[in-house]
Amino acid sequence: KCLLIIDEAGDSVGQYDKTRFWLATRARHWGHTTFFLAQRAQMIARTVRDQCGVAYLFKMSLDDAKLLSNEFAREELKQINSLKQFEFFYVTRFGGFGKYKVDILQGLCQPIQEE
């Protein structure tokens, strides 16, 4: 088992280079977990995005928010461009959703209760 963290994933598993798609489509069959980090959702190929069962989403453009809102079937993601510093959405393909804030002093993530 292995944890794979792919930073600048748009460069390594982007729209046109399919050589590393196996990190999303087959690595889990060997017990591996892969995290793809990118500046924008659209930088990562649709095939790779579709294989991601969980996403940790920080503030992004409205275009990317609409894209991910459609792909995860969560209208709340369209509000992602209004997140504050250190806030993020946690979303899964099968219904999990929450808004959280990173507490950098304690090294924790705390749920945000909406009023």
PyMOL commands that place a pseudoatom at each C-alpha (Angstrom):
pseudoatom trace, name=CA, resn=LYS, resi=1, chain=A, elem=C, hetatm=0, pos=[0.000, 0.000, 0.000]
pseudoatom trace, name=CA, resn=CYS, resi=2, chain=A, elem=C, hetatm=0, pos=[1.157, 3.469, -0.823]
pseudoatom trace, name=CA, resn=LEU, resi=3, chain=A, elem=C, hetatm=0, pos=[0.028, 7.087, -0.566]
pseudoatom trace, name=CA, resn=LEU, resi=4, chain=A, elem=C, hetatm=0, pos=[0.748, 8.986, -3.778]
pseudoatom trace, name=CA, resn=ILE, resi=5, chain=A, elem=C, hetatm=0, pos=[0.634, 12.778, -3.753]
pseudoatom trace, name=CA, resn=ILE, resi=6, chain=A, elem=C, hetatm=0, pos=[0.814, 14.363, -7.194]
pseudoatom trace, name=CA, resn=ASP, resi=7, chain=A, elem=C, hetatm=0, pos=[1.495, 18.093, -6.929]
pseudoatom trace, name=CA, resn=GLU, resi=8, chain=A, elem=C, hetatm=0, pos=[0.894, 20.251, -10.013]
pseudoatom trace, name=CA, resn=ALA, resi=9, chain=A, elem=C, hetatm=0, pos=[-1.285, 17.416, -11.319]
pseudoatom trace, name=CA, resn=GLY, resi=10, chain=A, elem=C, hetatm=0, pos=[-2.311, 19.518, -14.288]
pseudoatom trace, name=CA, resn=ASP, resi=11, chain=A, elem=C, hetatm=0, pos=[1.221, 19.075, -15.619]
pseudoatom trace, name=CA, resn=SER, resi=12, chain=A, elem=C, hetatm=0, pos=[1.481, 15.335, -14.998]
pseudoatom trace, name=CA, resn=VAL, resi=13, chain=A, elem=C, hetatm=0, pos=[-2.077, 14.068, -15.530]
pseudoatom trace, name=CA, resn=GLY, resi=14, chain=A, elem=C, hetatm=0, pos=[-3.440, 16.902, -17.613]
pseudoatom trace, name=CA, resn=GLN, resi=15, chain=A, elem=C, hetatm=0, pos=[-5.755, 16.925, -20.575]
pseudoatom trace, name=CA, resn=TYR, resi=16, chain=A, elem=C, hetatm=0, pos=[-3.447, 15.429, -23.189]
pseudoatom trace, name=CA, resn=ASP, resi=17, chain=A, elem=C, hetatm=0, pos=[-0.871, 13.211, -21.459]
pseudoatom trace, name=CA, resn=LYS, resi=18, chain=A, elem=C, hetatm=0, pos=[-2.567, 9.898, -20.705]
pseudoatom trace, name=CA, resn=THR, resi=19, chain=A, elem=C, hetatm=0, pos=[0.569, 8.035, -19.598]
pseudoatom trace, name=CA, resn=ARG, resi=20, chain=A, elem=C, hetatm=0, pos=[-0.189, 8.623, -15.902]
pseudoatom trace, name=CA, resn=PHE, resi=21, chain=A, elem=C, hetatm=0, pos=[-3.941, 8.054, -15.940]
pseudoatom trace, name=CA, resn=TRP, resi=22, chain=A, elem=C, hetatm=0, pos=[-3.263, 4.696, -14.244]
pseudoatom trace, name=CA, resn=LEU, resi=23, chain=A, elem=C, hetatm=0, pos=[-2.676, 6.651, -11.027]
pseudoatom trace, name=CA, resn=ALA, resi=24, chain=A, elem=C, hetatm=0, pos=[-6.428, 7.363, -10.996]
pseudoatom trace, name=CA, resn=THR, resi=25, chain=A, elem=C, hetatm=0, pos=[-7.827, 4.358, -12.835]
pseudoatom trace, name=CA, resn=ARG, resi=26, chain=A, elem=C, hetatm=0, pos=[-5.758, 1.416, -11.571]
pseudoatom trace, name=CA, resn=ALA, resi=27, chain=A, elem=C, hetatm=0, pos=[-3.573, 2.351, -8.577]
pseudoatom trace, name=CA, resn=ARG, resi=28, chain=A, elem=C, hetatm=0, pos=[-6.425, 1.765, -6.112]
pseudoatom trace, name=CA, resn=HIS, resi=29, chain=A, elem=C, hetatm=0, pos=[-6.585, -1.896, -7.198]
pseudoatom trace, name=CA, resn=TRP, resi=30, chain=A, elem=C, hetatm=0, pos=[-3.158, -2.318, -5.601]
pseudoatom trace, name=CA, resn=GLY, resi=31, chain=A, elem=C, hetatm=0, pos=[-4.339, -0.607, -2.417]
pseudoatom trace, name=CA, resn=HIS, resi=32, chain=A, elem=C, hetatm=0, pos=[-2.821, 2.764, -3.272]
pseudoatom trace, name=CA, resn=THR, resi=33, chain=A, elem=C, hetatm=0, pos=[-4.436, 6.109, -2.485]
pseudoatom trace, name=CA, resn=THR, resi=34, chain=A, elem=C, hetatm=0, pos=[-3.687, 9.033, -4.796]
pseudoatom trace, name=CA, resn=PHE, resi=35, chain=A, elem=C, hetatm=0, pos=[-4.112, 12.738, -4.084]
pseudoatom trace, name=CA, resn=PHE, resi=36, chain=A, elem=C, hetatm=0, pos=[-4.094, 15.075, -7.097]
pseudoatom trace, name=CA, resn=LEU, resi=37, chain=A, elem=C, hetatm=0, pos=[-3.246, 18.725, -6.324]
pseudoatom trace, name=CA, resn=ALA, resi=38, chain=A, elem=C, hetatm=0, pos=[-3.853, 21.392, -8.950]
pseudoatom trace, name=CA, resn=GLN, resi=39, chain=A, elem=C, hetatm=0, pos=[-4.439, 25.102, -9.327]
pseudoatom trace, name=CA, resn=ARG, resi=40, chain=A, elem=C, hetatm=0, pos=[-7.667, 24.518, -11.249]
pseudoatom trace, name=CA, resn=ALA, resi=41, chain=A, elem=C, hetatm=0, pos=[-10.004, 21.558, -11.673]
pseudoatom trace, name=CA, resn=GLN, resi=42, chain=A, elem=C, hetatm=0, pos=[-10.042, 22.018, -15.439]
pseudoatom trace, name=CA, resn=MET, resi=43, chain=A, elem=C, hetatm=0, pos=[-6.293, 21.372, -15.579]
pseudoatom trace, name=CA, resn=ILE, resi=44, chain=A, elem=C, hetatm=0, pos=[-6.858, 17.721, -14.652]
pseudoatom trace, name=CA, resn=ALA, resi=45, chain=A, elem=C, hetatm=0, pos=[-8.275, 15.421, -17.318]
pseudoatom trace, name=CA, resn=ARG, resi=46, chain=A, elem=C, hetatm=0, pos=[-11.961, 14.505, -16.979]
pseudoatom trace, name=CA, resn=THR, resi=47, chain=A, elem=C, hetatm=0, pos=[-11.125, 10.785, -16.778]
pseudoatom trace, name=CA, resn=VAL, resi=48, chain=A, elem=C, hetatm=0, pos=[-8.907, 11.448, -13.769]
pseudoatom trace, name=CA, resn=ARG, resi=49, chain=A, elem=C, hetatm=0, pos=[-11.455, 13.762, -12.090]
pseudoatom trace, name=CA, resn=ASP, resi=50, chain=A, elem=C, hetatm=0, pos=[-14.187, 11.162, -12.576]
pseudoatom trace, name=CA, resn=GLN, resi=51, chain=A, elem=C, hetatm=0, pos=[-12.137, 8.594, -10.669]
pseudoatom trace, name=CA, resn=CYS, resi=52, chain=A, elem=C, hetatm=0, pos=[-11.783, 10.830, -7.604]
pseudoatom trace, name=CA, resn=GLY, resi=53, chain=A, elem=C, hetatm=0, pos=[-14.243, 9.733, -4.952]
pseudoatom trace, name=CA, resn=VAL, resi=54, chain=A, elem=C, hetatm=0, pos=[-13.354, 12.505, -2.494]
pseudoatom trace, name=CA, resn=ALA, resi=55, chain=A, elem=C, hetatm=0, pos=[-12.380, 16.134, -3.024]
pseudoatom trace, name=CA, resn=TYR, resi=56, chain=A, elem=C, hetatm=0, pos=[-11.017, 18.809, -0.701]
pseudoatom trace, name=CA, resn=LEU, resi=57, chain=A, elem=C, hetatm=0, pos=[-11.848, 22.047, -2.482]
pseudoatom trace, name=CA, resn=PHE, resi=58, chain=A, elem=C, hetatm=0, pos=[-10.556, 25.466, -1.534]
pseudoatom trace, name=CA, resn=LYS, resi=59, chain=A, elem=C, hetatm=0, pos=[-11.609, 28.793, -3.053]
pseudoatom trace, name=CA, resn=MET, resi=60, chain=A, elem=C, hetatm=0, pos=[-11.663, 28.716, -6.854]
pseudoatom trace, name=CA, resn=SER, resi=61, chain=A, elem=C, hetatm=0, pos=[-13.181, 30.413, -9.854]
pseudoatom trace, name=CA, resn=LEU, resi=62, chain=A, elem=C, hetatm=0, pos=[-16.881, 30.281, -10.594]
pseudoatom trace, name=CA, resn=ASP, resi=63, chain=A, elem=C, hetatm=0, pos=[-16.157, 28.335, -13.811]
pseudoatom trace, name=CA, resn=ASP, resi=64, chain=A, elem=C, hetatm=0, pos=[-14.384, 25.578, -11.875]
pseudoatom trace, name=CA, resn=ALA, resi=65, chain=A, elem=C, hetatm=0, pos=[-17.078, 25.686, -9.187]
pseudoatom trace, name=CA, resn=LYS, resi=66, chain=A, elem=C, hetatm=0, pos=[-19.807, 25.086, -11.788]
pseudoatom trace, name=CA, resn=LEU, resi=67, chain=A, elem=C, hetatm=0, pos=[-17.816, 22.237, -13.326]
pseudoatom trace, name=CA, resn=LEU, resi=68, chain=A, elem=C, hetatm=0, pos=[-17.317, 20.470, -9.993]
pseudoatom trace, name=CA, resn=SER, resi=69, chain=A, elem=C, hetatm=0, pos=[-20.870, 21.203, -8.875]
pseudoatom trace, name=CA, resn=ASN, resi=70, chain=A, elem=C, hetatm=0, pos=[-22.104, 19.292, -11.921]
pseudoatom trace, name=CA, resn=GLU, resi=71, chain=A, elem=C, hetatm=0, pos=[-19.604, 16.459, -11.552]
pseudoatom trace, name=CA, resn=PHE, resi=72, chain=A, elem=C, hetatm=0, pos=[-20.310, 15.904, -7.843]
pseudoatom trace, name=CA, resn=ALA, resi=73, chain=A, elem=C, hetatm=0, pos=[-24.048, 16.754, -8.133]
pseudoatom trace, name=CA, resn=ARG, resi=74, chain=A, elem=C, hetatm=0, pos=[-23.787, 19.322, -5.313]
pseudoatom trace, name=CA, resn=GLU, resi=75, chain=A, elem=C, hetatm=0, pos=[-25.325, 22.769, -5.833]
pseudoatom trace, name=CA, resn=GLU, resi=76, chain=A, elem=C, hetatm=0, pos=[-23.469, 24.026, -2.742]
pseudoatom trace, name=CA, resn=LEU, resi=77, chain=A, elem=C, hetatm=0, pos=[-20.185, 23.858, -4.638]
pseudoatom trace, name=CA, resn=LYS, resi=78, chain=A, elem=C, hetatm=0, pos=[-21.299, 26.830, -6.739]
pseudoatom trace, name=CA, resn=GLN, resi=79, chain=A, elem=C, hetatm=0, pos=[-20.639, 28.920, -3.611]
pseudoatom trace, name=CA, resn=ILE, resi=80, chain=A, elem=C, hetatm=0, pos=[-16.999, 27.860, -3.452]
pseudoatom trace, name=CA, resn=ASN, resi=81, chain=A, elem=C, hetatm=0, pos=[-15.777, 31.173, -4.823]
pseudoatom trace, name=CA, resn=SER, resi=82, chain=A, elem=C, hetatm=0, pos=[-17.016, 32.831, -1.609]
pseudoatom trace, name=CA, resn=LEU, resi=83, chain=A, elem=C, hetatm=0, pos=[-14.912, 30.716, 0.775]
pseudoatom trace, name=CA, resn=LYS, resi=84, chain=A, elem=C, hetatm=0, pos=[-12.598, 32.604, 3.111]
pseudoatom trace, name=CA, resn=GLN, resi=85, chain=A, elem=C, hetatm=0, pos=[-8.926, 31.928, 3.727]
pseudoatom trace, name=CA, resn=PHE, resi=86, chain=A, elem=C, hetatm=0, pos=[-8.339, 28.446, 5.228]
pseudoatom trace, name=CA, resn=GLU, resi=87, chain=A, elem=C, hetatm=0, pos=[-11.922, 27.309, 4.492]
pseudoatom trace, name=CA, resn=PHE, resi=88, chain=A, elem=C, hetatm=0, pos=[-12.698, 24.379, 2.215]
pseudoatom trace, name=CA, resn=PHE, resi=89, chain=A, elem=C, hetatm=0, pos=[-15.454, 22.014, 1.149]
pseudoatom trace, name=CA, resn=TYR, resi=90, chain=A, elem=C, hetatm=0, pos=[-15.159, 18.274, 1.657]
pseudoatom trace, name=CA, resn=VAL, resi=91, chain=A, elem=C, hetatm=0, pos=[-17.305, 16.339, -0.803]
pseudoatom trace, name=CA, resn=THR, resi=92, chain=A, elem=C, hetatm=0, pos=[-17.676, 12.695, -1.827]
pseudoatom trace, name=CA, resn=ARG, resi=93, chain=A, elem=C, hetatm=0, pos=[-19.309, 11.119, -4.853]
pseudoatom trace, name=CA, resn=PHE, resi=94, chain=A, elem=C, hetatm=0, pos=[-21.850, 9.351, -2.659]
pseudoatom trace, name=CA, resn=GLY, resi=95, chain=A, elem=C, hetatm=0, pos=[-23.307, 12.123, -0.531]
pseudoatom trace, name=CA, resn=GLY, resi=96, chain=A, elem=C, hetatm=0, pos=[-20.706, 13.234, 1.983]
pseudoatom trace, name=CA, resn=PHE, resi=97, chain=A, elem=C, hetatm=0, pos=[-20.416, 16.997, 2.238]
pseudoatom trace, name=CA, resn=GLY, resi=98, chain=A, elem=C, hetatm=0, pos=[-19.171, 19.563, 4.714]
pseudoatom trace, name=CA, resn=LYS, resi=99, chain=A, elem=C, hetatm=0, pos=[-17.599, 22.969, 5.100]
pseudoatom trace, name=CA, resn=TYR, resi=100, chain=A, elem=C, hetatm=0, pos=[-14.417, 23.095, 7.170]
pseudoatom trace, name=CA, resn=LYS, resi=101, chain=A, elem=C, hetatm=0, pos=[-11.713, 25.468, 8.302]
pseudoatom trace, name=CA, resn=VAL, resi=102, chain=A, elem=C, hetatm=0, pos=[-8.049, 24.641, 8.763]
pseudoatom trace, name=CA, resn=ASP, resi=103, chain=A, elem=C, hetatm=0, pos=[-6.683, 25.747, 12.132]
pseudoatom trace, name=CA, resn=ILE, resi=104, chain=A, elem=C, hetatm=0, pos=[-3.014, 26.125, 11.269]
pseudoatom trace, name=CA, resn=LEU, resi=105, chain=A, elem=C, hetatm=0, pos=[-1.968, 26.782, 14.869]
pseudoatom trace, name=CA, resn=GLN, resi=106, chain=A, elem=C, hetatm=0, pos=[-3.405, 23.502, 16.129]
pseudoatom trace, name=CA, resn=GLY, resi=107, chain=A, elem=C, hetatm=0, pos=[-2.979, 21.524, 12.920]
pseudoatom trace, name=CA, resn=LEU, resi=108, chain=A, elem=C, hetatm=0, pos=[-6.670, 20.597, 12.862]
pseudoatom trace, name=CA, resn=CYS, resi=109, chain=A, elem=C, hetatm=0, pos=[-9.656, 20.908, 10.557]
pseudoatom trace, name=CA, resn=GLN, resi=110, chain=A, elem=C, hetatm=0, pos=[-12.844, 22.046, 12.254]
pseudoatom trace, name=CA, resn=PRO, resi=111, chain=A, elem=C, hetatm=0, pos=[-16.349, 21.833, 10.771]
pseudoatom trace, name=CA, resn=ILE, resi=112, chain=A, elem=C, hetatm=0, pos=[-18.023, 25.198, 10.169]
pseudoatom trace, name=CA, resn=GLN, resi=113, chain=A, elem=C, hetatm=0, pos=[-21.584, 25.423, 11.418]
pseudoatom trace, name=CA, resn=GLU, resi=114, chain=A, elem=C, hetatm=0, pos=[-23.682, 27.563, 9.088]
pseudoatom trace, name=CA, resn=GLU, resi=115, chain=A, elem=C, hetatm=0, pos=[-26.033, 30.028, 10.773]
for i in range(1, 115): cmd.bond("trace and resi %d" % i, "trace and resi %d" % (i + 1))
show_as sticks, trace
zoom trace
